[in-house]
Amino acid sequence: MNDDKTMSWFEWAKAHSDPRAAAQSPEALDDLLVLDASYASFGGLVASSILAELGARVIRIEPPGGDPAREFSPFGLMHHDTGLAYLAEGRNKHHITLDLEDDEGREIFKKLAAHADVIIETFEPGFLDALGIGYRQLREINARLVYAALHTYGQFGPKAREGRQASEIANQAYSGLIYINGEPEDAERSAHTVPTKTGSWYGWYAEGLFAAYGILAALLYRQHSGKGQMVDVSGAECIMKFIDYNMGWYHMGGGVKERLGNYDPSVFPYTFIQCKDGYTFMAAYNEEAFATLMEIIGRPELTQDPRFSTFMKRTSFESEEALQRILEEWSLQYTVDEVIDKVAEAIAKKEGRAAAVVTGKVCRPSQTFEEQNWWDRGVFRKIQDPVYGELALQGPVWKMTGTPPRIKWACRPVGADNEAVYGRLLGLGRSQLDRLRASGVI
């Protein structure tokens, strides 16, 4: 495609990175073979989904009866015997079954590992090593192997030795995130001011994202060294990367960030405010922006109010409570879209720091799904699958001009690719597969 200098930047960006044209471009990782042996964990599934979107051939290894992760779904809702979350994270993967605790199953796993570039696992630390198929044994078979082990507490340390069970919520809890998340303490409502978990499987998704980053870095190093390595990822440590200054504040100043709900000890306003028909975010990051915001709400005199006259004064808990009430006295007169329009109109007349007033609608899932911006960008895609019917899946988050990621197919049923994978990689014929199936190995 010729670059047209008469195009606007927005037209050019879409023309060169629209994910709907991804099939016309090469894939960044199309020479990689990944074995995803994760068990009852979406951390491993997320990591292999990223690699698969970027072109890697991912072979998903489940126990003969299927991975328990297939059953993780809201209220037990299943679609053709598969949970909703697995339908999303099973995309782009070949699905086979194998009993890793069976002697013959372990030998088959070793043969698969000899072909692999990457292995991803989420078992208890040392479990596969004790079976003779951990990183120490597999690197003797394949020195170029990148082996990613994901677990809440990592592969060493007191908690790893104790055999503490990993889970998504443990990732959040041990990181310190849950302690600081929730409404502030209130003597009159103490029964309701409890630590609050964050989102849906936030701990697993963070774990999977950081595992994918580590795998890609290890692969880059392998290009010039020829050597593989183990990538040890603790889900709790991944979450710690998201909780800003808390550890440093405690270490250097002895401070502890308590639950503050929508208040913030670093900057205010930096909060969600209620409108006629919902909520919107509102922030003013500096003195000039605060003055702009006060103009918008018709209260310019508040810039001289002793409670709000400086950046530091606005961040006391009492000042934040008072300013929150003032903002909502104004915002409750308008709809969310009207508030956003008023902010946009005001900052269009400002420059530099005075224009740093930020707002954004708090969307319900239905509103996010229907937002035309995301459909234009290919964030959501409806596909027709021969097994699962029509599915709406979220596409890759990267838009790339050279090697764009893509969705190639939806989830596969348990063991759907046994014949293709075992036949192509290991040369196993139908009679051999029938025997392995009958004995419960696959």
C-alpha positions in Angstrom: 0.0 0.0 0.0 1.4 3.4 -1.0 1.7 6.0 1.6 -0.6 8.8 0.7 0.7 12.0 2.2 -2.7 13.6 1.7 -4.2 11.2 4.2 -4.9 12.4 7.7 -2.9 10.6 10.4 -6.1 8.8 11.5 -6.8 7.6 8.0 -3.2 6.4 7.5 -3.1 4.6 10.8 -6.3 2.7 10.0 -5.2 1.9 6.5 -1.9 0.4 7.7 -2.9 -1.3 10.9 -6.6 -2.2 10.7 -6.8 -5.7 12.2 -9.5 -6.8 9.7 -6.7 -6.9 7.1 -4.3 -8.9 9.3 -4.5 -12.0 7.2 -2.7 -10.3 4.4 0.4 -9.8 6.5 3.1 -12.1 8.0 3.1 -13.2 11.6 5.8 -12.3 14.1 6.0 -15.7 15.8 5.0 -18.1 13.0 8.1 -20.2 13.5 7.5 -21.0 17.2 5.9 -24.1 18.7 4.4 -23.6 22.2 3.2 -26.3 24.5 0.6 -24.9 27.0 0.4 -27.5 29.8 -1.2 -25.1 32.2 -3.7 -26.6 34.6 -6.8 -25.0 36.2 -5.3 -21.6 35.7 -6.1 -18.8 33.3 -2.6 -17.3 33.8 -1.1 -19.9 31.5 -4.0 -19.6 29.1 -3.6 -15.8 28.8 0.2 -16.2 28.2 -0.3 -18.7 25.4 -3.2 -16.7 23.9 -0.9 -13.7 23.4 1.8 -15.9 21.7 -0.9 -17.5 19.5 -2.3 -14.2 18.5 1.2 -13.2 17.4 1.5 -16.3 15.2 2.9 -19.0 17.4 1.6 -22.5 16.9 0.2 -23.3 20.4 -0.7 -26.9 21.4 -2.9 -26.9 24.4 -2.4 -30.0 26.5 -5.3 -31.0 28.8 -6.0 -34.1 30.9 -8.0 -36.7 29.1 -11.2 -35.5 30.7 -10.5 -31.8 29.9 -9.0 -29.1 32.0 -11.0 -27.8 35.0 -10.6 -24.3 33.6 -13.2 -25.2 31.0 -15.8 -25.1 33.8 -14.9 -21.7 35.2 -17.9 -19.6 34.1 -20.4 -17.3 35.7 -23.1 -19.2 37.5 -21.8 -22.4 35.9 -23.1 -21.2 32.5 -21.7 -23.5 29.8 -21.9 -23.3 26.0 -21.5 -26.7 24.4 -19.8 -28.1 27.5 -17.3 -25.2 27.7 -17.3 -22.1 30.0 -17.5 -18.6 28.6 -14.0 -17.6 29.7 -12.4 -20.7 28.1 -14.1 -20.0 24.9 -12.2 -16.7 24.8 -8.8 -17.9 25.9 -8.9 -21.2 23.9 -8.7 -19.3 20.6 -6.0 -20.0 18.0 -4.9 -23.2 19.8 -4.7 -26.8 18.9 -6.2 -29.0 21.6 -4.8 -32.4 22.6 -5.2 -34.6 25.7 -2.4 -36.3 27.6 -2.1 -37.7 31.1 1.2 -36.3 32.5 1.0 -38.6 35.5 1.0 -41.7 33.4 4.4 -43.3 32.6 3.7 -43.5 28.8 2.1 -40.0 29.0 5.3 -38.6 30.4 7.4 -40.2 27.6 5.1 -38.7 25.0 5.4 -35.3 26.7 9.2 -35.5 26.5 9.0 -36.2 22.8 6.7 -33.2 22.3 9.1 -31.1 24.3 12.0 -32.0 22.0 10.1 -30.2 19.2 9.0 -27.2 21.3 10.3 -23.7 21.6 8.2 -22.8 24.7 6.5 -24.7 27.5 4.0 -23.0 29.8 2.9 -24.7 33.1 1.0 -23.7 36.2 1.4 -26.7 38.5 2.6 -26.6 42.1 6.4 -25.8 42.3 8.4 -28.9 41.7 5.4 -31.1 40.7 6.6 -31.7 37.1 10.2 -31.9 38.2 9.2 -34.8 40.6 7.6 -36.5 37.7 10.8 -36.2 35.7 9.4 -33.8 33.1 10.3 -30.4 34.7 12.7 -27.8 33.3 15.8 -29.6 34.7 15.0 -32.8 32.8 13.6 -31.2 29.6 16.6 -28.9 29.1 18.7 -32.0 28.7 16.5 -33.0 25.8 16.1 -29.5 24.3 18.7 -26.9 25.3 16.9 -24.2 23.4 13.7 -24.6 25.4 12.1 -21.6 27.1 10.2 -22.9 30.1 7.7 -20.6 31.8 6.4 -21.7 35.2 3.6 -19.6 36.7 2.5 -19.8 40.3 1.2 -17.4 42.9 4.4 -17.7 45.1 7.0 -18.5 42.4 9.3 -21.5 42.2 11.3 -20.9 45.4 10.9 -19.2 48.7 9.2 -20.3 52.0 5.7 -20.3 50.6 6.6 -22.2 47.5 8.2 -24.8 49.7 5.1 -25.0 51.9 3.1 -26.0 48.9 0.6 -23.2 49.3 -2.1 -23.5 46.7 -2.1 -20.9 43.9 -5.2 -19.0 42.8 -6.2 -15.8 41.2 -7.5 -14.3 44.4 -4.3 -15.3 46.2 -2.4 -13.4 43.6 -4.4 -10.3 44.5 -4.4 -10.9 48.3 -0.6 -11.5 48.8 0.3 -8.7 46.5 -1.2 -6.1 48.9 -3.8 -5.0 46.3 -6.9 -6.2 48.0 -6.0 -4.4 51.3 -5.9 -1.0 49.6 -9.0 -1.6 47.4 -12.5 -0.7 48.7 -14.3 2.0 50.5 -12.6 4.0 53.4 -13.2 3.0 57.0 -16.3 4.5 58.5 -17.3 3.9 62.1 -21.0 3.9 61.2 -20.5 1.5 58.3 -17.6 -0.6 59.5 -19.3 -3.9 58.7 -19.3 -2.8 55.0 -15.9 -1.3 54.6 -14.0 -4.5 53.8 -11.1 -5.2 51.5 -12.4 -5.7 48.0 -11.1 -7.9 45.2 -10.4 -6.3 41.8 -12.2 -7.2 38.7 -12.6 -10.6 37.0 -9.5 -12.8 37.4 -7.3 -9.7 37.4 -4.6 -11.8 39.2 -4.5 -14.4 36.4 -4.5 -11.9 33.5 -1.6 -9.9 35.0 0.3 -13.2 35.6 -0.3 -14.2 32.0 0.7 -10.9 30.5 4.0 -10.7 32.4 4.7 -14.3 31.6 4.3 -13.6 27.9 6.7 -10.6 28.2 9.3 -12.8 29.9 8.9 -15.5 27.3 9.5 -13.0 24.5 12.6 -11.6 26.2 14.0 -15.2 26.7 13.3 -15.9 23.0 15.1 -12.7 22.0 18.1 -13.8 24.1 18.1 -17.2 22.5 18.4 -15.8 19.1 22.0 -14.8 19.7 23.0 -17.2 22.5 21.3 -20.4 21.3 20.3 -21.1 24.9 16.9 -21.4 26.5 16.0 -20.7 30.1 13.4 -20.9 32.8 11.0 -18.0 33.3 9.7 -18.0 36.9 6.6 -15.8 37.2 4.8 -15.1 40.5 1.3 -13.9 40.1 1.4 -12.0 43.3 4.6 -10.2 42.2 3.0 -9.3 38.9 0.1 -7.5 40.8 2.6 -5.6 42.9 3.7 -3.9 39.7 0.3 -2.3 39.5 0.0 -0.8 43.0 2.1 2.3 42.3 4.1 3.7 45.2 2.8 1.7 48.1 5.8 -0.4 48.8 8.2 2.5 48.4 6.1 4.7 50.6 6.1 2.1 53.4 9.8 1.4 53.1 11.0 5.0 52.9 8.4 6.8 54.9 6.6 4.3 57.0 3.3 5.2 55.3 0.5 2.8 54.5 -2.1 3.5 51.9 -5.4 2.6 53.4 -8.7 2.0 51.6 -9.9 5.3 50.1 -12.5 4.3 47.6 -12.5 7.0 44.9 -10.3 9.4 46.9 -6.6 9.5 46.3 -3.7 10.7 48.5 -1.6 11.9 45.5 -3.9 14.1 43.5 -7.5 15.4 43.7 -9.8 15.6 42.0 -9.0 12.2 40.5 -12.3 10.5 41.1 -15.7 9.3 39.7 -18.6 11.6 40.1 -22.3 10.8 39.8 -24.4 12.4 37.0 -28.1 12.2 36.1 -27.8 8.9 34.3 -24.5 7.3 35.5 -20.9 8.1 36.4 -18.0 9.8 34.8 -14.3 10.1 35.7 -13.1 13.6 36.6 -9.5 14.7 37.1 -7.5 18.0 37.2 -3.8 17.3 37.5 -2.3 20.7 38.3 -3.3 24.2 39.6 -4.1 25.6 36.2 -6.3 22.6 35.3 -8.1 22.9 38.7 -8.8 26.5 37.9 -10.3 25.4 34.5 -12.5 22.8 36.3 -13.8 25.3 38.7 -14.7 27.6 35.8 -16.6 24.7 34.2 -18.7 24.1 37.3 -19.2 27.8 37.8 -17.2 28.1 41.1 -14.0 29.9 40.2 -13.8 31.4 43.7 -13.0 27.9 45.1 -9.4 28.3 43.8 -8.9 30.7 46.7 -10.7 28.6 49.2 -8.2 27.6 51.9 -9.3 23.9 51.6 -8.5 23.8 47.9 -6.0 26.6 47.1 -3.0 24.4 46.7 -2.3 20.9 45.3 -1.3 19.6 48.7 -4.3 21.1 50.5 -6.7 19.4 48.1 -5.4 16.0 49.0 -6.4 15.9 52.6 -9.2 13.5 53.3 -11.5 16.2 54.5 -10.8 18.4 51.5 -11.4 15.6 49.1 -14.8 14.7 50.8 -15.9 18.4 50.5 -14.7 18.8 46.9 -16.4 15.5 45.9 -19.7 16.9 47.2 -19.3 20.2 45.4 -18.5 18.4 42.1 -21.6 16.2 42.4 -23.8 19.1 43.3 -22.9 20.4 39.8 -22.7 17.1 37.9 -26.1 15.7 39.1 -27.7 18.5 37.0 -26.5 16.9 33.8 -26.2 13.6 32.0 -22.8 11.9 31.6 -22.6 13.0 27.9 -23.5 16.6 28.8 -20.7 16.7 31.4 -18.2 15.3 29.0 -19.3 17.8 26.3 -18.9 20.7 28.8 -15.4 19.7 29.7 -14.4 19.2 26.0 -15.8 22.7 25.1 -13.9 24.3 28.0 -10.5 22.7 27.4 -10.7 23.4 23.7 -10.3 27.1 24.6 -7.3 26.4 26.9 -3.6 25.6 26.2 -0.9 23.6 28.0 -1.4 22.8 31.7 -4.8 24.6 31.9 -6.2 22.0 29.4 -5.4 19.0 31.6 -8.9 18.3 32.8 -9.7 14.7 32.0 -13.1 13.0 32.0 -14.5 9.7 30.7 -17.8 7.8 30.9 -18.1 4.8 33.2 -19.5 2.3 30.8 -21.6 -0.7 31.5 -20.5 -3.9 29.7 -23.4 -3.4 27.3 -22.3 0.1 26.5 -18.7 -1.0 26.0 -19.8 -3.8 23.6 -22.0 -1.4 21.6 -19.5 1.4 21.4 -18.8 2.0 17.7 -15.2 3.1 18.4 -14.3 -0.4 19.4 -16.0 -2.1 16.5 -14.2 0.4 14.1 -10.9 -0.6 15.6 -11.7 -4.3 15.4 -11.6 -4.8 19.2 -14.6 -7.1 18.9 -15.2 -9.7 16.2 -18.0 -12.0 15.6 -17.0 -15.4 14.1 -19.0 -18.4 13.0 -17.6 -21.6 14.5 -18.8 -25.1 13.3 -18.9 -26.4 16.9 -19.8 -23.4 19.0 -21.9 -21.4 16.6 -21.6 -17.6 16.5 -19.2 -16.2 19.0 -18.3 -12.6 19.8 -14.6 -12.5 20.8 -12.3 -9.7 21.9 -9.5 -9.3 19.5 -5.8 -8.7 20.1 -5.0 -5.4 21.8 -2.1 -4.5 19.5 -2.6 -2.9 16.1 0.6 -3.4 14.1 1.6 -2.2 10.7 4.0 -5.1 9.8 3.1 -8.3 11.7 -0.4 -7.7 13.1 -1.8 -10.3 15.6 -5.1 -11.9 14.8 -7.9 -14.4 15.7 -7.8 -17.4 13.4 -10.3 -19.7 15.0 -12.3 -20.1 18.2 -11.8 -22.6 20.9 -11.6 -26.4 20.1 -13.3 -29.2 22.0 -11.3 -31.4 24.3 -8.8 -33.5 22.3 -10.0 -32.2 19.0 -6.5 -32.1 17.5 -5.1 -35.4 18.9 -4.8 -37.1 15.5 -3.4 -34.1 13.7 -0.8 -33.2 16.3 0.3 -36.6 17.4 0.4 -37.8 13.8 2.4 -34.8 12.5 4.9 -34.3 15.3 5.3 -37.9 16.6 4.2 -40.0 13.7 1.6 -41.9 15.7 -1.0 -43.7 13.6 -4.7 -44.4 14.2 -4.1 -47.8 15.9 -1.6 -46.3 18.3 -3.9 -43.4 19.2 -6.8 -45.8 19.7 -4.7 -47.8 22.1 -3.6 -44.7 24.0 -7.1 -43.5 24.2 -8.4 -46.8 25.4 -5.8 -46.9 28.2 -6.6 -43.3 29.3 -3.2 -41.9 28.3 -4.8 -39.4 25.9 
